Amino acid sequence: METEGRPPSLASPLPLPLPPPLPLLFSFDNAEAYEAGKAEEVMGAALKDLAWPRSSYVLSTKIYWGGPGPNDTGLSRKHILEGTRACLDRLGVEYVDLLFAHRPDPETPMEETVRAFNHCLDKGWALYWGTSEWSAAELADAWRVADRLGLVGPAFEQPQYNLLERARVEVEYGPLYKSCGLGLTTWSPLASGVLTGKYGGGVPAGSRLADPKYAAMLKDKLDPVILAKVDRLAPIAKELGCSLAQLGVAWVAANPAVSTVILGASKPDQLADNLGALAVVPKLTPAVLARIEGVMETKPEPVQKWR
């Protein structure tokens, strides 16, 4: 996914009210797992009502967790084909632009998975296929299989990436960007809201971390050391004339390897604030980035060179 010459796009996983989309700016991220398919139904209804030209936005969905049955999960040929058709029905479209393998499936042979995603491409159900949270080794395996069979390998990956989660994007995938043309559609740019500073005084009612189904999974992000570092970012954000949320999103978008930043806003005003990050990206000079690094101290160790 080429980003040279234009800013990364900002993608919203929610069908919130939006202005008419600009070319190559907005994309909409979905998955069969989101609210057991209900999210795709809402997305499809919104797109039908808005009646935007299909060429004016990018639509994606992800396959892995489609239901409770043994054939409803994973990356078998059966589930990829049946799951993709079900996603298209819920979205009310003939095809998605991007089709993701939501997670790796070690119980299915890689050749079966690669062949199945290529079948989806050949049928016109998707334009490109990619992965989410695959390791560099798994991506390399998929490319080897695709090359051997004369098929299309994964064109993009969707990892978590933010000021707290950096190793995979900045170190593990490092050799893949140029050698394989890997593009990134990153998720959780604000670390579930931690990088907005809203948790400095505790967990506010109605926030994601107040929800029991997220609290246990994300409690490590409420480390007092992390929260104190986020507080120390506030003066930098103030100097740049932006919110902490805009600073966090802009920091992700400024990485040349990042094609798209997926936003997890739950309210229109949050989405509007997050989109303001596009104006902040040009302000992130090397000096500003160095100041942010000095506060967060989260830069991962590079690969050891022994020469």
C-alpha positions as CSV (number, residue, x, y, z in Angstrom):
1,M,0.0,0.0,0.0
2,E,1.8,3.1,-1.3
3,T,1.9,6.1,1.0
4,E,4.6,8.3,-0.7
5,G,3.3,11.7,-1.7
6,R,0.2,11.7,0.5
7,P,-0.6,11.5,4.2
8,P,-1.7,8.2,5.7
9,S,-5.4,7.7,5.8
10,L,-7.3,7.6,9.1
11,A,-9.8,4.8,9.3
12,S,-12.8,4.6,11.6
13,P,-14.3,1.2,12.6
14,L,-17.6,2.8,13.3
15,P,-20.3,4.1,10.9
16,L,-20.3,7.6,12.5
17,P,-21.6,10.7,10.6
18,L,-18.9,11.9,8.3
19,P,-18.5,14.6,5.7
20,P,-18.3,13.5,2.1
21,P,-15.1,11.4,1.8
22,L,-12.0,12.7,0.1
23,P,-10.2,10.5,-2.4
24,L,-7.8,8.1,-0.6
25,L,-8.5,9.5,2.8
26,F,-11.2,7.5,4.6
27,S,-11.4,3.8,5.0
28,F,-13.7,1.7,7.1
29,D,-12.4,-1.3,9.0
30,N,-14.7,-4.2,9.8
31,A,-14.6,-7.9,10.9
32,E,-17.0,-10.8,11.1
33,A,-16.1,-11.0,14.8
34,Y,-17.3,-7.4,15.7
35,E,-20.5,-7.8,17.6
36,A,-21.0,-11.2,15.9
37,G,-21.5,-9.6,12.5
38,K,-23.9,-6.8,13.7
39,A,-21.2,-4.2,13.2
40,E,-21.0,-5.1,9.5
41,E,-24.8,-4.9,9.2
42,V,-24.8,-1.3,10.6
43,M,-21.9,-0.4,8.3
44,G,-23.8,-1.7,5.3
45,A,-26.9,0.2,6.3
46,A,-24.9,3.4,6.7
47,L,-23.2,3.0,3.3
48,K,-26.5,2.4,1.6
49,D,-28.1,5.5,3.1
50,L,-25.1,7.7,2.3
51,A,-24.9,6.4,-1.3
52,W,-21.3,7.5,-1.7
53,P,-19.6,6.4,-5.0
54,R,-17.9,3.0,-4.3
55,S,-14.6,4.5,-5.6
56,S,-14.6,7.2,-3.0
57,Y,-13.7,5.0,0.1
58,V,-11.9,1.9,1.0
59,L,-13.8,-0.9,2.8
60,S,-12.2,-3.8,4.6
61,T,-13.2,-6.8,6.7
62,K,-11.4,-9.6,8.6
63,I,-12.0,-13.4,8.7
64,Y,-11.3,-15.7,11.6
65,W,-13.9,-15.7,14.3
66,G,-17.3,-16.2,12.6
67,G,-19.2,-18.2,15.1
68,P,-19.2,-21.0,17.7
69,G,-19.2,-24.0,15.3
70,P,-16.0,-25.9,14.4
71,N,-16.2,-24.6,10.8
72,D,-16.9,-21.0,11.8
73,T,-13.4,-20.3,13.1
74,G,-9.9,-20.2,11.7
75,L,-8.4,-20.0,8.2
76,S,-9.6,-23.2,6.6
77,R,-10.7,-22.9,3.0
78,K,-14.2,-23.6,4.1
79,H,-14.4,-20.8,6.6
80,I,-12.5,-18.3,4.5
81,L,-14.9,-18.8,1.6
82,E,-18.1,-19.0,3.6
83,G,-17.1,-16.3,6.0
84,T,-16.2,-13.9,3.2
85,R,-19.5,-14.4,1.5
86,A,-21.4,-13.8,4.8
87,C,-19.4,-10.6,5.4
88,L,-20.3,-9.3,1.9
89,D,-24.0,-10.1,2.5
90,R,-24.0,-8.2,5.8
91,L,-22.2,-5.2,4.3
92,G,-24.4,-5.2,1.2
93,V,-21.5,-5.0,-1.2
94,E,-20.2,-7.1,-4.1
95,Y,-16.6,-6.8,-2.8
96,V,-14.3,-5.4,-0.1
97,D,-11.1,-3.6,-1.0
98,L,-9.1,-5.4,1.7
99,L,-9.7,-8.8,3.1
100,F,-7.7,-9.8,6.3
101,A,-6.8,-13.0,8.0
102,H,-7.6,-11.7,11.4
103,R,-5.1,-13.9,13.2
104,P,-2.7,-16.7,12.1
105,D,-4.1,-20.3,12.2
106,P,-1.4,-22.8,13.0
107,E,-3.9,-25.7,12.7
108,T,-4.5,-25.0,8.9
109,P,-1.7,-25.6,6.4
110,M,-0.4,-22.3,5.0
111,E,-0.9,-23.5,1.4
112,E,-4.6,-24.0,2.1
113,T,-5.0,-20.5,3.5
114,V,-3.1,-18.8,0.7
115,R,-5.1,-20.7,-2.0
116,A,-8.4,-19.8,-0.3
117,F,-7.6,-16.1,-0.1
118,N,-6.5,-16.1,-3.8
119,H,-9.8,-17.8,-4.6
120,C,-11.6,-14.8,-3.0
121,L,-9.5,-12.5,-5.2
122,D,-10.2,-14.5,-8.3
123,K,-13.9,-14.4,-7.6
124,G,-13.8,-10.6,-7.2
125,W,-14.9,-10.7,-3.6
126,A,-11.8,-8.8,-2.5
127,L,-9.2,-6.7,-4.3
128,Y,-6.2,-7.5,-2.0
129,W,-5.7,-9.8,1.0
130,G,-3.5,-9.3,4.1
131,T,-3.1,-10.3,7.7
132,S,-3.5,-9.1,11.2
133,E,-1.1,-9.8,14.1
134,W,1.0,-12.3,12.1
135,S,4.6,-12.7,12.9
136,A,7.3,-11.9,10.3
137,A,8.1,-15.6,10.1
138,E,4.4,-16.4,9.3
139,L,4.3,-13.6,6.6
140,A,7.5,-14.9,5.1
141,D,6.0,-18.4,5.0
142,A,2.9,-17.1,3.2
143,W,5.0,-15.3,0.6
144,R,7.1,-18.4,0.0
145,V,4.0,-20.5,-0.6
146,A,2.4,-17.8,-2.9
147,D,5.6,-17.5,-4.9
148,R,5.9,-21.3,-5.3
149,L,2.3,-21.6,-6.5
150,G,2.4,-18.4,-8.7
151,L,-0.3,-16.8,-6.4
152,V,-0.7,-13.5,-4.6
153,G,0.8,-13.2,-1.2
154,P,-0.4,-10.9,1.6
155,A,0.0,-7.2,0.7
156,F,-0.5,-5.7,4.2
157,E,-0.6,-6.4,7.9
158,Q,-2.7,-4.9,10.7
159,P,-0.7,-4.8,13.9
160,Q,-1.2,-2.9,17.1
161,Y,1.1,0.1,17.1
162,N,1.4,3.1,19.5
163,L,3.9,4.7,21.8
164,L,3.6,1.7,24.1
165,E,3.6,-1.1,21.6
166,R,6.4,-0.7,19.1
167,A,8.7,-3.7,18.8
168,R,6.8,-5.6,16.0
169,V,6.4,-2.6,13.7
170,E,9.8,-1.0,14.3
171,V,12.0,-4.1,14.6
172,E,10.4,-7.4,13.7
173,Y,8.9,-6.2,10.4
174,G,11.8,-4.0,9.6
175,P,13.3,-6.1,6.7
176,L,9.9,-6.6,5.1
177,Y,8.9,-3.1,4.1
178,K,11.3,-2.8,1.2
179,S,12.0,-6.4,0.4
180,C,8.3,-7.5,0.3
181,G,6.5,-4.2,0.0
182,L,4.6,-4.7,3.2
183,G,2.1,-2.0,4.1
184,L,0.5,-1.4,7.6
185,T,-3.0,-0.6,8.7
186,T,-2.3,-0.1,12.4
187,W,-4.8,-0.3,15.2
188,S,-5.0,1.1,18.8
189,P,-3.0,4.3,18.2
190,L,-4.0,5.6,21.6
191,A,-3.5,2.3,23.6
192,S,-7.2,2.0,24.4
193,G,-7.3,5.6,25.5
194,V,-4.4,5.5,27.8
195,L,-2.4,8.0,25.6
196,T,-5.2,10.5,25.8
197,G,-4.4,11.2,29.4
198,K,-8.0,10.5,30.6
199,Y,-6.9,7.8,33.0
200,G,-4.5,9.9,35.0
201,G,-7.1,10.6,37.7
202,G,-8.5,7.1,37.6
203,V,-10.9,5.2,35.4
204,P,-13.9,7.4,34.3
205,A,-17.3,6.0,34.1
206,G,-18.3,5.0,30.6
207,S,-14.7,4.5,29.4
208,R,-13.4,1.4,27.8
209,L,-11.4,0.4,30.9
210,A,-14.6,0.7,33.0
211,D,-16.1,-2.1,30.9
212,P,-15.5,-5.5,32.7
213,K,-14.8,-7.3,29.5
214,Y,-11.8,-5.0,28.7
215,A,-10.6,-4.1,32.2
216,A,-8.7,-7.4,32.9
217,M,-7.2,-7.4,29.5
218,L,-6.0,-3.8,29.6
219,K,-5.2,-3.3,33.3
220,D,-1.4,-3.5,32.7
221,K,-1.7,-0.2,30.7
222,L,-2.8,1.6,33.9
223,D,0.7,1.3,35.3
224,P,1.4,4.5,37.3
225,V,4.8,4.8,35.6
226,I,3.1,4.8,32.2
227,L,0.4,7.3,33.3
228,A,3.0,9.6,34.6
229,K,4.9,9.6,31.3
230,V,1.7,10.4,29.4
231,D,1.1,13.4,31.7
232,R,4.6,14.6,30.8
233,L,3.6,14.6,27.1
234,A,1.0,17.3,27.8
235,P,3.4,20.3,27.6
236,I,4.6,19.0,24.2
237,A,1.0,18.7,22.9
238,K,0.3,22.2,24.2
239,E,3.2,23.7,22.4
240,L,2.0,22.0,19.2
241,G,-1.5,23.3,19.7
242,C,-3.1,19.9,19.8
243,S,-4.7,17.4,22.2
244,L,-2.8,14.4,23.6
245,A,-5.0,12.2,21.5
246,Q,-4.0,14.1,18.4
247,L,-0.4,13.8,19.4
248,G,-0.6,10.1,19.8
249,V,-2.4,9.5,16.5
250,A,0.0,11.9,14.6
251,W,3.0,10.0,16.1
252,V,1.7,6.8,14.5
253,A,0.8,8.4,11.2
254,A,4.3,10.0,11.0
255,N,5.9,6.5,10.6
256,P,6.7,6.1,6.9
257,A,5.8,2.4,7.1
258,V,2.2,3.2,8.2
259,S,-0.4,3.4,5.5
260,T,-3.5,3.7,7.6
261,V,-4.3,4.6,11.2
262,I,-7.5,2.9,12.5
263,L,-9.3,5.1,14.9
264,G,-11.5,3.6,17.7
265,A,-13.6,6.6,18.5
266,S,-17.0,5.9,20.1
267,K,-18.4,9.4,19.9
268,P,-18.5,11.9,17.0
269,D,-16.5,14.5,19.0
270,Q,-13.8,12.0,19.6
271,L,-13.6,11.2,15.9
272,A,-13.5,14.9,15.0
273,D,-10.6,15.4,17.5
274,N,-8.7,12.4,16.2
275,L,-9.0,13.5,12.6
276,G,-7.3,16.8,13.7
277,A,-4.1,14.7,14.0
278,L,-3.5,15.1,10.2
279,A,-2.6,18.8,10.8
280,V,-0.2,17.7,13.6
281,V,1.9,15.3,11.5
282,P,4.0,18.0,9.7
283,K,4.8,19.5,13.1
284,L,6.5,16.3,14.3
285,T,10.1,17.4,13.4
286,P,13.0,15.2,14.4
287,A,13.5,17.5,17.4
288,V,9.9,17.1,18.6
289,L,10.1,13.3,18.1
290,A,13.3,13.2,20.1
291,R,11.5,15.0,23.0
292,I,8.6,12.6,22.8
293,E,11.1,9.7,22.9
294,G,12.9,11.2,25.9
295,V,9.6,11.3,27.8
296,M,8.3,7.9,26.9
297,E,11.5,5.9,26.7
298,T,9.8,3.0,24.8
299,K,12.0,2.7,21.7
300,P,12.6,-1.0,21.3
301,E,16.1,-2.4,21.1
302,P,17.3,-2.8,17.5
303,V,18.4,-6.2,16.1
304,Q,21.9,-7.0,17.4
305,K,24.6,-6.6,14.8
306,W,27.7,-8.7,15.5
307,R,30.1,-7.4,12.9
